[in-house]
Amino acid sequence: MSRMTAEHLAAGIIFGDNNTQEYIYLPASEIGMDDPLCVIETPKGRQDITLKQALLSVLKLSLKPVRHPRWGRRTY
């Protein structure tokens, strides 16, 4: 499952939880980069994290593909 989740992140799909307003995604400007940085967004703010950290957070928090209130379902 983690490989599929990593591929979904790399394809711009946004993972999150609309109830807690936590989202993890790969910005469009990072798609195709060698070492892309993802964004973890919470009500407290945004932070850049590595793709590996993003993957671990998605799995740990059991985040699912969602519709982001600003970006929609994908970052591009």
N, C-alpha and C positions, 0 to 999 in steps of 0.2 A: 504494500500500500504506500509506503514512503516514496518509492520510485515514481508511482503515478502522481502522488501529491507534488513532488518536485517538478515533474513535467507540467502539471497544471499551473503551478506558480510561474514557471518559466514562460508559459504561454499567456500570462497576464490575467489569469483567473484570480479573483479576490476571495480569500477565505476570511471568515469572521463569525461573529455572533452579534446579531442586531439587538438582542436584549441587553448585553453588557457594553455594546458599542466598541468592541475590540475587533480590529481588522489587520490582516497581514496580506501584503501584496508586493509585487514587483513592478515598480514604475515603468512606464513605456520607454523612458530614456535608458533604462538598464537592460532591456531585452537584447540578447545577443552579445552581451559583454562577457569577457572571460571570467571575471569575479564580480558578479552583479550584487548590488546591495538591495535588500528588500526594506520595506517600511512596516513597522508595527505601530498601529494607531490606536490609542486609547483615549478616553475622555480627558486624561491628564496631559496628552500631547502626542507627538510623533517622534520616532527614533529610528535611525538606520541600523539594520542588522544584516549579517551575512545570510546567504541562501541556506546554509546549513542550520544556523540558529533559527531561521524562519520555519524551516521544515520541522525542527524539534518542537518549536512552540505550537505549530498547527496540530501536531500529533498529541502533544501534552495537554493542550487546552480543548482537544476534540473539536476544532473549528471545521466548518463546512463551507462549501462555496455559497456565497450570499450576494445580495445586491447592496452595494455600498451606497449610502445616501447621496453622495456627490458623484462618484465615478461609475456607478452602475455595476454590471457583472464583471467587466474587464477593464483593465487599465488603458487599453487602446482601442 
